[in-house]
Amino acid sequence: MTDVDSRFVTELTKKSVDLSRWYTEVILKAELADYWQIHGFQVIRPYGYALWENMQSRLDAHFKATGHRNAYFPLLLPESLLTREAQHVAGFSPQVAWVTAAGDEKLAERLAVRPTSEAIFGTMYSRWIQSWRDLPLLLNQWCSVVRWEKTTRFFLRTTEFLWQEGHTAHRTEEEAQDETMRMLQVYQDFAQNDLAIPVIPGQKSESEKFAGATAT
């Protein structure tokens, strides 16, 4: 270990003393990310973003190998659309950021900054799917979402964060479940073999279930 390396390590809080502070210090000193002027938002610096690009390219290849195609959907959705599914919106309502004006003009209807895109995908799928011949429809979106969290931490949970969301439509519930299990295996393989992170696959508890879902 060089003198520079030794000095860098001694400047870090010990994990055994304060794990949260150690985690933040490592990210800042490694120049992975930095704070932004709005609470909960982060600036991902080049080294941190390179890690994201590597993960995205590997996972995107897995998706395309299973027949999924990428598309992009709008950032904003009208309040009337978001509230159409009561259980879904109830799960996200405390975290939704709203756009209420454009320039000096107040909007006739509030626009939600997407916390997730089920309502947006569902609206477009209802236009695009005319018969069983249009199925299955396997689409994925790489984007960012906004959830106004009270407690945030670099990469683990920030107000705006990068992610992907795949939304598929099938002829039968059985086919949908088969697709769910196939993609669960893709995520498990990526986490374990590309990221070296052990995982426990399986159905989540009721308290952890995605808002509005039958099962997660």
C-alpha positions as CSV (number, residue, x, y, z in Angstrom):
1,M,0.0,0.0,0.0
2,T,1.4,3.4,-1.0
3,D,1.5,6.5,1.2
4,V,-1.4,7.9,-0.8
5,D,-3.4,4.8,-0.4
6,S,-2.7,4.7,3.4
7,R,-3.8,8.4,3.7
8,F,-7.0,7.8,1.8
9,V,-7.9,4.8,4.0
10,T,-7.2,6.7,7.3
11,E,-9.5,9.5,6.2
12,L,-12.5,7.2,6.0
13,T,-14.7,6.6,9.0
14,K,-14.5,2.9,10.0
15,K,-17.4,0.8,9.0
16,S,-17.6,-0.6,12.6
17,V,-18.1,3.0,13.9
18,D,-20.6,4.4,11.4
19,L,-21.5,2.3,8.4
20,S,-23.8,4.9,6.8
21,R,-21.1,7.6,7.1
22,W,-18.4,5.2,5.7
23,Y,-20.7,4.4,2.7
24,T,-21.2,8.1,1.9
25,E,-17.5,8.9,2.3
26,V,-16.4,6.1,-0.1
27,I,-18.8,7.3,-2.8
28,L,-17.7,10.9,-2.5
29,K,-13.9,10.1,-2.3
30,A,-14.1,7.6,-5.2
31,E,-15.9,10.3,-7.2
32,L,-18.9,8.0,-8.0
33,A,-21.5,10.7,-7.3
34,D,-22.0,14.1,-5.7
35,Y,-24.8,16.0,-4.1
36,W,-27.2,18.3,-6.0
37,Q,-28.9,21.5,-4.8
38,I,-32.3,19.8,-4.4
39,H,-32.5,17.3,-1.5
40,G,-32.4,13.7,-2.5
41,F,-31.1,14.2,-6.0
42,Q,-27.6,13.0,-7.0
43,V,-25.2,13.8,-9.8
44,I,-23.6,10.6,-11.1
45,R,-20.0,11.4,-12.0
46,P,-18.2,9.7,-15.0
47,Y,-16.7,6.8,-13.1
48,G,-20.1,6.0,-11.4
49,Y,-21.9,6.4,-14.7
50,A,-19.4,4.1,-16.5
51,L,-20.4,1.4,-14.0
52,W,-24.1,2.0,-14.8
53,E,-23.3,1.8,-18.6
54,N,-21.6,-1.5,-18.1
55,M,-24.5,-2.9,-16.1
56,Q,-27.0,-1.6,-18.5
57,S,-25.3,-3.0,-21.6
58,R,-25.0,-6.5,-20.0
59,L,-28.6,-6.6,-18.8
60,D,-29.9,-5.1,-22.1
61,A,-28.2,-8.0,-23.9
62,H,-30.0,-10.5,-21.7
63,F,-33.4,-8.8,-22.3
64,K,-33.0,-8.8,-26.1
65,A,-31.9,-12.5,-26.0
66,T,-35.3,-13.3,-24.6
67,G,-37.2,-11.3,-27.3
68,H,-37.8,-8.0,-25.6
69,R,-37.5,-4.7,-27.5
70,N,-36.7,-1.3,-26.1
71,A,-39.1,1.7,-26.4
72,Y,-39.5,5.0,-24.6
73,F,-42.6,6.4,-23.0
74,P,-43.4,10.0,-21.7
75,L,-42.1,11.4,-18.4
76,L,-45.4,13.0,-17.5
77,L,-48.9,11.6,-17.2
78,P,-52.2,13.4,-16.4
79,E,-53.6,13.0,-12.8
80,S,-56.8,11.4,-14.2
81,L,-54.8,8.6,-15.7
82,L,-52.7,8.0,-12.6
83,T,-55.7,7.8,-10.3
84,R,-57.7,5.4,-12.6
85,E,-56.3,2.5,-10.7
86,A,-57.0,3.2,-7.0
87,Q,-54.7,0.6,-5.4
88,H,-51.8,1.5,-7.7
89,V,-52.0,5.2,-7.0
90,A,-52.5,4.7,-3.3
91,G,-49.1,3.0,-3.1
92,F,-47.3,5.9,-4.8
93,S,-49.4,8.9,-3.8
94,P,-47.1,10.2,-1.0
95,Q,-44.1,10.1,-3.4
96,V,-45.5,11.6,-6.5
97,A,-44.0,14.9,-7.8
98,W,-46.5,17.2,-9.6
99,V,-46.2,19.7,-12.4
100,T,-48.9,22.4,-12.0
101,A,-47.7,25.2,-14.4
102,A,-46.0,25.7,-17.7
103,G,-44.3,29.1,-17.8
104,D,-46.7,31.5,-16.3
105,E,-49.8,29.5,-17.2
106,K,-51.4,27.2,-14.6
107,L,-52.3,23.8,-16.1
108,A,-55.9,22.7,-16.3
109,E,-54.9,19.3,-14.9
110,R,-51.9,18.4,-12.7
111,L,-49.3,16.3,-14.4
112,A,-47.5,13.6,-12.4
113,V,-43.8,13.0,-12.9
114,R,-43.7,9.2,-13.4
115,P,-43.0,7.2,-10.3
116,T,-43.4,4.1,-12.5
117,S,-45.1,3.6,-15.9
118,E,-47.8,0.9,-15.6
119,A,-50.6,3.4,-16.4
120,I,-48.6,4.8,-19.4
121,F,-47.8,1.3,-20.8
122,G,-51.4,0.1,-20.2
123,T,-52.9,3.1,-22.1
124,M,-50.7,2.5,-25.2
125,Y,-51.1,-1.3,-25.1
126,S,-54.9,-0.8,-25.2
127,R,-54.4,1.0,-28.5
128,W,-51.8,-1.4,-30.0
129,I,-53.3,-4.8,-29.0
130,Q,-56.3,-5.6,-31.3
131,S,-56.3,-9.4,-31.2
132,W,-54.4,-12.4,-29.9
133,R,-52.2,-12.1,-33.0
134,D,-50.5,-9.0,-31.4
135,L,-49.4,-11.1,-28.4
136,P,-47.1,-11.5,-26.7
137,L,-46.0,-7.9,-26.5
138,L,-42.6,-7.7,-24.8
139,L,-41.3,-4.2,-24.3
140,N,-38.7,-2.7,-22.0
141,Q,-37.9,0.9,-21.1
142,W,-34.6,2.4,-19.8
143,C,-35.4,5.7,-18.1
144,S,-35.5,7.6,-14.8
145,V,-38.3,7.9,-12.4
146,V,-39.0,10.3,-9.5
147,R,-40.3,9.3,-6.0
148,W,-40.2,12.0,-3.4
149,E,-38.5,10.1,-0.6
150,K,-38.0,11.5,2.9
151,T,-34.8,9.6,3.5
152,T,-32.4,9.2,0.6
153,R,-28.9,7.7,0.2
154,F,-26.6,7.6,-2.8
155,F,-27.6,4.9,-5.3
156,L,-29.6,2.9,-2.8
157,R,-32.6,5.3,-2.8
158,T,-32.5,8.8,-4.4
159,T,-35.5,11.0,-5.4
160,E,-34.7,10.5,-9.1
161,F,-33.1,7.2,-10.0
162,L,-32.1,5.3,-13.2
163,W,-33.8,2.0,-13.9
164,Q,-35.4,-0.2,-16.4
165,E,-39.0,-1.4,-16.4
166,G,-40.3,-4.3,-18.6
167,H,-44.0,-4.5,-19.3
168,T,-45.5,-7.5,-21.2
169,A,-48.9,-8.6,-22.4
170,H,-50.0,-12.2,-22.9
171,R,-52.9,-14.3,-24.1
172,T,-53.3,-16.1,-20.8
173,E,-52.4,-15.8,-17.1
174,E,-50.3,-18.9,-17.4
175,E,-48.2,-17.4,-20.2
176,A,-47.8,-14.2,-18.1
177,Q,-46.6,-16.2,-15.1
178,D,-44.2,-18.2,-17.3
179,E,-42.7,-14.9,-18.5
180,T,-42.4,-13.6,-14.9
181,M,-40.4,-16.7,-13.9
182,R,-38.2,-16.5,-17.0
183,M,-37.3,-12.9,-16.3
184,L,-36.8,-13.6,-12.6
185,Q,-34.1,-16.1,-13.7
186,V,-32.6,-13.4,-16.0
187,Y,-32.3,-11.0,-13.0
188,Q,-31.0,-13.7,-10.7
189,D,-28.3,-14.7,-13.3
190,F,-27.3,-11.1,-13.8
191,A,-27.0,-10.3,-10.1
192,Q,-25.1,-13.4,-9.3
193,N,-22.9,-13.9,-12.3
194,D,-22.3,-10.3,-13.6
195,L,-22.5,-8.4,-10.3
196,A,-21.4,-11.2,-7.9
197,I,-24.3,-10.4,-5.6
198,P,-26.1,-13.4,-4.0
199,V,-29.8,-13.2,-4.1
200,I,-32.8,-15.2,-2.8
201,P,-35.5,-15.4,-5.6
202,G,-39.1,-15.9,-4.7
203,Q,-42.5,-14.3,-4.1
204,K,-42.5,-11.3,-1.8
205,S,-44.6,-10.9,1.3
206,E,-47.9,-8.9,1.2
207,S,-46.2,-5.9,2.8
208,E,-43.5,-5.9,0.1
209,K,-45.9,-6.5,-2.8
210,F,-45.9,-3.9,-5.6
211,A,-48.8,-1.4,-5.4
212,G,-51.8,-2.8,-7.2
213,A,-50.2,-6.2,-8.0
214,T,-51.8,-9.6,-7.5
215,A,-48.4,-10.9,-6.5
216,T,-44.8,-9.8,-6.7
